[in-house]
Amino acid sequence: MSASDSRKRIYLCQPHLSGREQVFVNEAFDSNWLAPIGPNVDAFEVELKEYLDSSAQNDMAVVALCSGTAAIHLALVACGVGHGDEVICQSFTFCATANPIKYLGATPVFIDSEKDTWNMDPDLLEEAIIDRIAKTGKTPKAIIPVAIYGMPYAIDRIMRIADHYGIPVVEDAAEALGSKYNGKPVGTFGRYGVFSFNGNKMITTSGGGALVCSSSAEKARIIWYASQAKEACPHYQHKTVGYNYRLSNVCAGIGRGQIFVLEKHLAHHRHLKDLYKDLLSDVPGISVHDNPRIPGLSGHDEQYDSNFWLNTITLDTSIKIKGHGDNVDSLRVFLDKAGIEARPLMKPMHLQPVFKDAPAYLNGVSESLFKSGLCLPSGPLVSDNDVRYIVEVIKEAIL
């Protein structure tokens, strides 16, 4: 099967608007609030907090920022990370998780994945902490686990290890808005939680992000850093290096409109996962990644509820694809020629040339995933018929 000239290209994950974004954006223009402060910023922060903590039983607070990368950077600054320190970081992730560590002159220590969630392996995490203390005489300054593709990580086990060694956790939940672990939103367990609102995320502000803080006092501190660390003086005075990281009032207006379609987006992404899984169930050697069932520390299964931001498949070596090269890239090219955008799974950070000298604690899982997996179209504009077509093309590609 090949795509006809008239068939639209199916993209990996495109934004979808609610129709209300323009109302809030117009308010920003009409009131001349175009700077990185304003009513939309304040309201967007409140609306995100209410979504993440509907009970309002704690002092959790949210800061709207210009990107998820900025949020990670500020979280590490607030954790006291500096030159010569080490930060433990998941290897199976996008570079935006690790780059802020280098911004601060610190060294990332990469941790491989466990096979069920594809996220940070708790056993390797503890092994790494013990080994880094023995080798450097210092405890790592922070731990950054990642909810890759929206899948929660082993939060109970990782938090217990972090608490035991007194290391703050910065949750990289950039891809995981709406994902839950044991019924609680991912991004609300650690000292800080990070979300991204880039154009391809679950909701978008065009570009933007947010940092979840454990208290309103922490929020005030983060805003100070994100606003050039200006002292309370009538003139410009600075005792600390600050950053220009606040979200604009215009972009926050887009985010406010997106809140109205968040639940619809979540339901659609999860529906697409079920459809992919059903339609590919008769293809031996192809697996759709799904919520795992793992016995918890309490004896009950941990409850993983991914948003399935991107739906992903892995191919075992028995699968042979038309074309040249390994089966994953051959399938990607075959799909591309049929008008379907697919993307390899993340290349682990410990394999990236820029991080070639960083310590890494490995078990082979993330390298295997990189060699065997693809992300399939999953956005709110992907229809059931699109998925059926995608699966038909995948089946045609198999020799």
C-alpha positions as CSV (number, residue, x, y, z in Angstrom):
1,M,0.0,0.0,0.0
2,S,1.2,3.5,-0.7
3,A,-0.3,6.9,0.0
4,S,-2.1,8.5,-2.8
5,D,-1.2,12.1,-3.8
6,S,-4.5,13.2,-2.3
7,R,-4.1,11.6,1.1
8,K,-3.0,14.0,3.9
9,R,0.3,13.3,5.6
10,I,-0.2,11.9,9.1
11,Y,2.1,13.7,11.5
12,L,3.4,12.4,14.8
13,C,1.7,14.8,17.2
14,Q,0.1,18.1,16.1
15,P,-1.5,20.7,18.3
16,H,-5.3,21.0,18.4
17,L,-7.0,24.2,19.6
18,S,-10.2,24.5,21.6
19,G,-11.4,27.7,20.0
20,R,-11.2,29.6,23.3
21,E,-7.5,30.4,23.0
22,Q,-8.2,33.5,20.9
23,V,-10.4,35.0,23.5
24,F,-7.6,35.0,26.1
25,V,-5.0,36.1,23.6
26,N,-7.3,39.0,22.5
27,E,-7.7,40.0,26.2
28,A,-3.9,40.2,26.4
29,F,-3.7,42.5,23.3
30,D,-6.7,44.6,24.3
31,S,-5.3,45.2,27.8
32,N,-1.7,45.7,26.4
33,W,-0.4,43.0,28.8
34,L,2.2,41.6,26.3
35,A,5.1,41.2,28.8
36,P,6.0,38.0,30.7
37,I,3.6,39.0,33.5
38,G,-0.1,39.6,33.5
39,P,-3.6,38.3,34.2
40,N,-3.3,35.2,31.9
41,V,0.0,34.2,33.5
42,D,-1.6,34.4,37.0
43,A,-4.8,32.6,36.0
44,F,-2.9,29.9,34.0
45,E,-0.8,29.1,37.1
46,V,-3.9,28.8,39.3
47,E,-5.7,26.6,36.7
48,L,-2.7,24.3,36.5
49,K,-2.5,24.0,40.2
50,E,-6.2,23.2,40.4
51,Y,-5.8,20.5,37.8
52,L,-2.9,19.0,39.6
53,D,-4.3,19.4,43.1
54,S,-8.1,19.6,43.0
55,S,-8.3,19.0,46.7
56,A,-6.2,22.1,47.5
57,Q,-5.0,20.3,50.7
58,N,-1.4,21.5,50.5
59,D,0.6,24.6,49.6
60,M,1.7,23.3,46.2
61,A,2.2,26.2,43.7
62,V,3.0,26.5,40.0
63,V,5.2,28.9,38.1
64,A,4.6,29.4,34.4
65,L,7.9,29.6,32.5
66,C,9.1,30.0,28.9
67,S,10.0,26.3,28.5
68,G,10.3,23.0,30.3
69,T,14.1,23.2,29.9
70,A,14.0,26.5,31.9
71,A,12.0,24.8,34.5
72,I,14.6,22.0,35.0
73,H,17.4,24.6,35.0
74,L,15.7,26.7,37.8
75,A,14.8,23.6,39.8
76,L,18.5,22.6,39.8
77,V,19.5,26.2,40.7
78,A,17.1,26.0,43.6
79,C,18.5,22.7,44.7
80,G,21.9,24.3,45.0
81,V,23.6,22.6,42.0
82,G,26.8,24.2,41.0
83,H,30.2,23.7,39.4
84,G,31.8,20.3,40.3
85,D,28.6,18.8,41.6
86,E,26.9,15.6,40.2
87,V,23.3,15.2,39.3
88,I,21.7,11.8,38.7
89,C,19.8,11.8,35.4
90,Q,17.8,9.2,33.5
91,S,19.7,8.2,30.3
92,F,16.6,7.3,28.2
93,T,15.4,10.8,27.6
94,F,15.6,13.9,25.4
95,C,18.7,16.2,25.8
96,A,16.6,18.9,27.5
97,T,16.7,16.8,30.7
98,A,20.4,16.7,30.9
99,N,21.6,19.9,29.3
100,P,20.7,22.1,32.3
101,I,23.0,20.1,34.4
102,K,25.9,21.2,32.2
103,Y,24.6,24.8,32.2
104,L,25.5,24.9,35.9
105,G,29.0,23.3,35.5
106,A,27.8,20.1,37.0
107,T,28.2,16.5,35.7
108,P,25.3,14.2,34.8
109,V,25.4,10.7,36.1
110,F,23.3,8.6,33.8
111,I,21.1,5.8,34.9
112,D,19.7,3.1,32.6
113,S,16.1,2.0,32.4
114,E,14.1,-0.9,33.8
115,K,12.2,-2.9,31.3
116,D,8.6,-2.3,32.4
117,T,8.2,1.5,32.4
118,W,11.4,2.2,30.3
119,N,12.3,4.7,33.0
120,M,15.0,5.0,35.6
121,D,15.9,1.7,37.2
122,P,15.7,2.0,41.0
123,D,18.3,-0.7,41.6
124,L,20.8,1.0,39.4
125,L,19.9,4.3,41.0
126,E,20.9,3.1,44.4
127,E,24.0,1.4,43.1
128,A,25.0,4.7,41.5
129,I,24.4,6.8,44.6
130,I,26.6,4.4,46.7
131,D,29.3,4.3,44.1
132,R,29.4,8.1,43.6
133,I,29.7,8.7,47.3
134,A,32.5,6.2,47.5
135,K,34.3,7.7,44.5
136,T,33.8,11.4,45.1
137,G,33.1,11.7,48.9
138,K,29.9,13.7,48.0
139,T,26.3,12.8,47.6
140,P,24.7,13.8,44.3
141,K,22.8,17.1,44.5
142,A,19.6,16.0,42.7
143,I,17.9,13.1,40.9
144,I,16.0,13.6,37.7
145,P,13.7,10.7,36.7
146,V,11.7,11.1,33.5
147,A,8.2,10.0,32.6
148,I,9.2,9.1,29.1
149,Y,6.4,9.3,26.5
150,G,4.1,10.0,29.4
151,M,4.7,6.7,31.2
152,P,5.1,7.2,35.0
153,Y,8.3,5.9,36.5
154,A,8.7,3.6,39.6
155,I,7.9,6.6,41.9
156,D,7.5,4.8,45.3
157,R,10.9,3.0,45.0
158,I,12.7,6.0,43.6
159,M,11.3,8.4,46.2
160,R,12.2,6.0,49.0
161,I,15.8,5.8,47.8
162,A,16.0,9.6,47.4
163,D,14.6,10.2,50.9
164,H,17.0,7.7,52.4
165,Y,20.0,9.5,51.0
166,G,18.5,13.0,51.4
167,I,18.6,13.8,47.7
168,P,15.9,16.1,46.2
169,V,13.9,14.8,43.2
170,V,13.2,16.9,40.2
171,E,10.5,15.1,38.2
172,D,10.8,15.6,34.5
173,A,7.1,15.2,33.6
174,A,7.5,17.3,30.5
175,E,5.6,14.7,28.4
176,A,3.3,13.5,31.2
177,L,0.6,16.1,31.9
178,G,-2.4,14.0,32.9
179,S,-0.4,10.8,33.7
180,K,-1.0,9.4,37.2
181,Y,0.8,7.0,39.6
182,N,-1.5,5.4,42.2
183,G,-4.1,8.0,41.4
184,K,-1.9,11.0,42.0
185,P,-0.6,13.2,39.1
186,V,3.0,12.7,38.0
187,G,5.0,15.9,38.7
188,T,3.6,16.3,42.2
189,F,5.8,13.8,44.1
190,G,9.2,15.4,44.1
191,R,10.5,18.7,45.5
192,Y,9.9,20.0,42.0
193,G,7.9,18.9,39.0
194,V,8.5,20.0,35.4
195,F,6.0,20.2,32.5
196,S,6.4,21.3,28.9
197,F,3.9,23.0,26.7
198,N,5.8,22.9,23.5
199,G,3.8,22.7,20.3
200,N,3.6,18.9,20.2
201,K,2.8,18.3,23.9
202,M,-0.5,17.3,25.5
203,I,-1.5,21.0,25.6
204,T,0.5,23.8,24.2
205,T,1.3,27.5,24.8
206,S,3.2,27.5,21.5
207,G,6.4,27.4,23.6
208,G,6.4,27.2,27.4
209,G,6.6,25.2,30.5
210,A,5.8,25.1,34.2
211,L,7.6,24.3,37.4
212,V,5.6,22.7,40.2
213,C,6.9,23.9,43.6
214,S,6.2,22.4,47.1
215,S,5.1,25.7,48.6
216,S,4.2,29.3,47.8
217,A,7.5,30.4,49.4
218,E,9.4,28.2,46.9
219,K,7.3,29.7,44.1
220,A,8.3,33.2,45.1
221,R,11.9,32.1,45.1
222,I,11.6,30.6,41.6
223,I,9.9,33.7,40.2
224,W,12.7,35.8,41.6
225,Y,15.3,33.7,39.8
226,A,13.2,33.7,36.6
227,S,12.8,37.5,36.7
228,Q,16.6,38.3,36.6
229,A,16.9,38.0,40.4
230,K,16.1,41.7,40.9
231,E,16.5,43.0,44.5
232,A,13.7,45.0,46.1
233,C,15.2,48.4,45.2
234,P,13.9,51.3,43.2
235,H,16.9,50.9,40.9
236,Y,18.2,47.7,39.3
237,Q,20.3,45.8,41.9
238,H,21.4,42.2,41.6
239,K,23.3,40.1,44.2
240,T,22.7,36.8,42.3
241,V,22.7,35.8,38.7
242,G,19.1,35.5,37.4
243,Y,17.4,34.4,34.3
244,N,14.7,35.7,31.9
245,Y,12.5,32.7,32.0
246,R,8.9,33.9,32.6
247,L,6.1,32.9,30.2
248,S,4.5,35.7,28.3
249,N,0.9,36.8,29.0
250,V,0.1,36.1,25.3
251,C,1.3,32.5,25.4
252,A,-0.3,31.9,28.8
253,G,-3.6,32.9,27.1
254,I,-3.1,30.0,24.6
255,G,-2.5,27.7,27.6
256,R,-5.7,28.8,29.3
257,G,-7.7,27.9,26.2
258,Q,-5.9,24.6,26.0
259,I,-7.0,23.6,29.5
260,F,-10.6,23.2,28.1
261,V,-9.5,20.4,25.8
262,L,-7.0,18.6,28.1
263,E,-9.3,15.8,29.2
264,K,-10.5,15.3,25.6
265,H,-6.8,15.0,24.5
266,L,-6.0,12.5,27.3
267,A,-9.0,10.3,26.4
268,H,-8.0,10.4,22.7
269,H,-4.4,9.5,23.2
270,R,-5.4,6.6,25.4
271,H,-8.0,5.4,22.9
272,L,-5.4,5.4,20.2
273,K,-3.2,3.2,22.3
274,D,-6.0,0.7,22.7
275,L,-6.7,0.8,19.0
276,Y,-3.0,0.3,18.0
277,K,-2.8,-2.6,20.5
278,D,-6.0,-4.3,19.2
279,L,-5.0,-3.9,15.5
280,L,-1.5,-5.1,16.0
281,S,-2.3,-8.0,18.3
282,D,-2.2,-10.5,15.4
283,V,1.4,-9.4,14.4
284,P,3.9,-11.6,16.2
285,G,7.1,-9.7,17.2
286,I,5.5,-6.3,17.5
287,S,4.6,-5.0,20.9
288,V,2.7,-1.8,21.9
289,H,4.0,-0.3,25.1
290,D,1.2,-0.3,27.8
291,N,0.8,0.4,31.4
292,P,2.7,-2.2,33.4
293,R,1.4,-4.3,36.3
294,I,4.2,-4.3,38.9
295,P,3.8,-5.5,42.5
296,G,4.2,-2.5,44.8
297,L,6.1,-2.2,48.1
298,S,2.8,-2.5,49.9
299,G,2.0,-5.9,48.2
300,H,-0.6,-4.3,45.9
301,D,0.1,-3.7,42.2
302,E,1.3,-0.2,41.5
303,Q,-1.2,1.8,39.4
304,Y,0.4,3.2,36.3
305,D,-1.9,5.5,34.2
306,S,0.1,7.0,31.3
307,N,-1.3,9.7,29.1
308,F,0.3,7.9,26.1
309,W,1.6,11.2,24.8
310,L,3.3,9.2,22.1
311,N,2.2,5.6,21.4
312,T,5.3,3.4,20.9
313,I,6.0,0.0,19.5
314,T,9.0,-2.3,19.7
315,L,10.0,-4.9,17.1
316,D,11.9,-8.0,17.9
317,T,14.6,-9.3,15.6
318,S,12.3,-11.9,14.0
319,I,10.5,-9.1,12.2
320,K,11.9,-8.5,8.7
321,I,10.9,-5.2,6.9
322,K,11.1,-4.4,3.2
323,G,14.1,-2.2,2.5
324,H,17.6,-1.9,3.7
325,G,19.2,-1.5,7.1
326,D,17.8,-2.7,10.4
327,N,14.1,-3.4,10.7
328,V,13.3,-0.2,12.7
329,D,14.7,2.3,10.3
330,S,13.4,0.3,7.3
331,L,9.9,0.5,8.8
332,R,10.3,4.2,9.5
333,V,11.3,4.8,5.9
334,F,8.5,2.6,4.6
335,L,6.0,4.6,6.7
336,D,7.5,7.9,5.6
337,K,7.0,6.9,1.9
338,A,3.4,6.1,2.7
339,G,2.8,9.6,4.2
340,I,3.2,8.7,7.8
341,E,5.6,10.4,10.2
342,A,7.3,8.0,12.7
343,R,10.3,8.5,14.9
344,P,12.9,6.2,16.5
345,L,12.8,5.9,20.3
346,M,15.1,8.2,22.2
347,K,18.8,7.7,21.7
348,P,20.1,7.3,25.3
349,M,22.1,10.2,26.7
350,H,25.1,8.0,27.6
351,L,25.5,7.3,23.8
352,Q,25.4,11.0,22.9
353,P,28.8,12.4,21.9
354,V,28.3,15.5,24.0
355,F,28.1,13.4,27.1
356,K,30.7,10.8,26.2
357,D,32.7,11.4,29.4
358,A,29.8,11.3,31.8
359,P,29.5,8.4,34.3
360,A,26.8,5.9,33.4
361,Y,25.3,2.9,35.2
362,L,24.0,0.6,32.5
363,N,22.0,-2.6,32.0
364,G,21.4,-2.5,28.3
365,V,17.7,-1.8,28.4
366,S,17.8,1.7,26.9
367,E,20.2,0.8,24.1
368,S,17.9,-2.1,23.2
369,L,14.9,0.1,23.1
370,F,16.7,2.6,20.9
371,K,17.5,-0.2,18.4
372,S,14.0,-1.8,18.5
373,G,11.4,0.9,18.9
374,L,9.4,3.5,17.0
375,C,7.0,6.3,18.0
376,L,3.8,6.3,16.0
377,P,1.4,9.1,15.3
378,S,-0.6,9.9,18.4
379,G,-1.8,13.4,18.5
380,P,-5.4,14.7,18.8
381,L,-5.6,15.2,15.0
382,V,-4.9,11.4,14.4
383,S,-8.2,9.7,13.6
384,D,-9.2,6.0,14.0
385,N,-9.1,5.7,10.2
386,D,-5.5,7.1,10.3
387,V,-4.5,4.4,12.8
388,R,-6.1,1.7,10.7
389,Y,-4.2,2.9,7.6
390,I,-0.9,3.1,9.7
391,V,-1.4,-0.5,10.8
392,E,-2.2,-1.6,7.3
393,V,1.1,0.0,6.1
394,I,3.0,-1.7,8.9
395,K,1.6,-5.1,7.9
396,E,2.4,-4.5,4.3
397,A,6.0,-3.6,5.2
398,I,6.6,-7.0,6.8
399,L,8.3,-9.5,4.6
